[in-house]
Amino acid sequence: MNAIAKNFDAEAPVVPRPSPLQESWRLLKGNRLAFTGLIIFVIFFCTALVGLMLTSGTRPIFDPAMVRLQEKLRPPLSEPNLETLRPEEVPRLGVYLFGTDDLGRDVFARMLQGAWVSLTVGFVAVGISVMVGIFMGGIAGYFGQDRASIDTLIMRFVDIMLCFPSFFLILTVVALLPASMYNIMIVIGLTSWMGTTRFVRAEFLSLREQDFVTAARALGVNQWRIIFRHMIPNAIAPVLVSATIGIATAILTEAGLSFLGFGVPPPHATWGSILSDGKRFIFDAPWLTFAPGFAILIVVLSFNLFGEGLRDILNPKLRERY
């Protein structure tokens, strides 16, 4: 009987354990809202890349800056008047998919260009804030107990930065600098690193007491190598969540600046500038407001949903929910 049981156990198939990436993907698919946010983000990313290819160059396929005064304020899906347009002015799709603005510019082409601007500003600004936050938070958390003055200095500086309303601080700095997309990305990034700093500092205060850090110190490993090689990879989970939600905040901030006239300067089209141009014709041409407004709403909501789902997935205490 024991021999039969041993043979049965020996022949039983061994089910391999899923990798952490496979487990995270399974949990993400189980969270419908987060998975929906991820799908919308992928669509937005592909749209931005396609928009860059179709609206850039000396002779773009969709020209967001082409003025057709005879075609101004045409409603969505309206056909162009071929008798008054030159061949190069006829829209590629044969219709004005999202209508035209007060200068006769194709709103669809301007929305494509605005998608790339929003994507660039969001990712670059968040990249800057994450790098600054990881560096500042890592120093404060690792040297906090050994050199309390460093931790105190960094955290008090964080508290001072948090005292200022972020949007008005950005608005003030942008108003003093020359109008440029690069300036906007840098300013947004340098004024939104405080949350990442706090997350990383809290993780470092916990990780610095772990056995692998103690072993690395005992082996004489350089402190900076311990921070960047061993501790930061283990503290990156809350940073990913913060970065995902930070992209939505950066896109919303850029749209707000462009709406107020302090954003990316012409000839670049942004969703905020399209929204600003359309506010004068909200009753005569409501599509000028609805198209960029809904785009901003959907993209920002998708990033927030994906970030919230990512936070739940990376939190071991909440994994049982899925």
N, C-alpha and C positions, 0 to 999 in steps of 0.2 A: 504493500500500500504506500509506504514511504517512497519507494522507487518510482511508482507511477506519479506521485505528487511532484517529485523532483523533475521527472521528465516533462510534466505539464508546465512547471514553472520555467524550465529551460526553453521550451518551445514558445512561450508567451512572447508576443512582439513587444519590443521596447519602444514606447512612444517618445520621440525626442521632445525635449522642452523647447518652447518657442523662445526665440531671441528677444532681448528687450525691445528692439525695433518692431518685431512682429507683434509683440504683446501691446505696444503702444498703438500700433495701427488697428488692432482689433478693438481696443478700447475707444479709439477715435471714431471708428465706424459705428460703435454702439451708442455714441452721443450724437443724436441726429442734428441738433442745432450746431454743434461744433463742426460736424462733417459738412453741413450745408454751407457754413461760413468758409470752410476750406475750398469747397467747389467754387463758390463765388469769387474767392481770392484768386484761384487758378484762372478763371475766366477773365478777371480783371487784369491779371498779369499778362496773359496772352493778348488781350485786346490792346494793352499799352505797347507791347512789342510790335504788333501789327501796325498800330497807329504810328509808331516811330518810323517804320519803313515806308508807309504810305503817304506821310505828310512831310517828309524831310527831303532834302535835295534841291537842286536848282529848278527842276520841273517835276514837282510831286504829283502823284496820282490824285490825291485829294488835297487841294490847296486851301488851307484854312484862312489865308490872308487875301484871297481873290475877292475884289469888290465888284458887285453887280448892282448898281443903284436902281436899275429898272426892275430888279427882282427882290426888292427889300420887303421884309415882313411877309414872306410867303409861308403858308401853313405847312405842317408836316405832310409828307406823301404827295405834295403838289408837283405837277409837271412844269418844267421850265418853258418859257416862251421862246421857242427856237427862232422866231423871226427877229428878235431883238438881241440875240446873243451870238457872239462869235463862236466858232467851233471849239476853241480851247476853254471857253467859259461854260460850256454845257457840263453839268455834273455827270460823273462817271456812272452813277447808278441809274441815270435817266430820270430820277425824281429827287426832290429835296427830302431826304428821309426824316430829318428832324426840323425841316423848315429853314428859313433864313432870318438873319437879324436885320437891324435897321440900315446896315450898309450892304445888304444883299449877300453877306458871306454865309457859306454853307455851315449850319450849326453842327451837322454830323462830323464834318472834317475838323471843326474846332473842338468838338468833344473828344475825338480820337487823339488830337495833340494834347489836350488837357489831361487825358488819362496818363500819358507818359510823364508829363510834368508832375502830376500828383504822386505817381509811383516813385519817381526819382527823389523828390523832396522827402517823401515818407521814409524810404530806405536809407538814404544818406544821412538825414537828420538823426534817425534812430541809431544808425551805426556810430555816429559821433558820440551821442549821449551814452550808448552802451560802453564804448571804449573808455570814456572818461569815468563813468560810474564804476566799472570794474576796477580800474586802476585806483581810484580814490577809496572805494569800499574795501578793496583788498589790503591796501596799506593800513587803513583804520582798523580793520578786523584783525590782521595778523600782528601788528605792532601795538595793538590797543592796550594789552595788559603789561607788556614790557616797557613801553614808552607811552604813558597815559597822555602826555602833552600832545602827541601827534594825533591820537584819536580825538581828543577834546577840540583841537584846532580844526580838524576836518569836519567834525559833526556840528560845531558851532557855525562854520561857514555854510554847511547844508541848511541849518535852521535859518540863517540870514537870507539865503536864496529862496527858501520856502515862504518867507514873509512877504515877498513881492508877488503880486498877481502875475502869473506867467504870461498871459496874453498881452497885458499892458506893458510889461517889461520888453517883450519881443517887439511890440508895436513901437515903443520908444526908440529901441536900438535900430530897428529897420528904417525908421524915419530919419535917423541921423546918418545912415550909411547910403552909398549910392545904390540905386535900384538894380538888383542882380539876383538871379536864381541861386547863385552860389552863396551870396551873403545871407539869403533867407535860410538855406539849409544849415549853414554854420551857426547862425543865431539860434534857430530852433534847437539844434543839437546841444549847444552850450548852455541852454537855459532849461533843459529837461533831463538832466542826469541825476538829480537828487534822489529820486525813488530807487533807481538802480543801485546807487551807492548804499542806501540803507539795506536793501535786500542782500547785497554781497557782504556787507559788514556783518549782518546777523548770521549768515551762513559761515563766514570765516571764524567768528567767535565760537561756533559749534565745532567746526572741522579742526581747529588748531589743537584740540584736546584729543583727537582720534589717534589710534595706534599708528597708522601709517605716517602721520606727520611726526610723531615722536620718534619713530624708527628712522625717518629721513634725517631728522636733526642729529640722532645718535651716530649716524654714518657720516656726518659732516657735510651734508648736501647744502649748497648755497641757499640762502634764504629766498632770493628772488626765484631760483629754480623751484623751490618748494611751492611758492605762491603761484607761479604761472604754469608749472608742469603738473603739480599734484592737487592743488586746492581749487583753482579756478574751474577745471573740468567737473569737479564734484559740486560746485556751487552755481552751475550754469542754469539749472532748471528754473528757478524763479526769475532769472534774467530773461529767459526765452518768453515767458508769459508777459513780463513787463515790456519787452521789445515789441511783441505782437500788438498789444493794446497801444503802445506808444506810436506805432505806425499810423493807426487810426487817428490818434490825437494830432500827429504832425500833419496829416492830410487835411484835417479839419482846421487846423491853425493856418495853413497855407491858403485854404479857401477863404477863411475869414480875412486874412491880410489882403488877398486879391480883391475881395468884395469891397474893402475900404479904400482900395487904390494904392496900397503899399506892397503889393505882392510882386509876382514875376512881371517884368515890364513887357510891353509889346516889342516885337510882333508875336511873341509866344502867347498862345491862348491857354487859359486855365479855366477850370470849372467855376472858380470864384469870380473871375472877370466876366465870364458869360452870364453868370447870375446877376452881377452888378449891372451889366448892360441891359439886361431884360427887365429890371425893376421899373424902368420908365414906361414899359409897354405891357405891364402885367395884365391889363384888361384887353388890350388890342392884340397882343401876341403872347399869350400865357405860356406857349411852348418854350420860350426863351428862359423862363423861370423853372418850369417843371423838369425839363431835360437835365440840366446840371444839378438841380435840387435832389431829384430822385437818385441820380448817380452817386452823389456824395452820401446820401442816406444809406443806400444799399452797401456801398463799399465800406464805410465806417462801421455799419452794423455787422458786416461779415467779419471784419477783423476783431471786433469786440466779442462776437460769439465764438470765434475760433480761439481767442485768447482765454476766455472763460473755460471752454472745454479743455484746453491744454493745461490749464491750472488744475482742474479736477483730475486729469489723467496722470499728471506728474506728482500728485499728492497721494502717497500710499494709503492714507486714512480714508480716502474717498474712492479707492479702486473697487471696493465691494459693490458700489452702486451700479457698476457696469458688468 
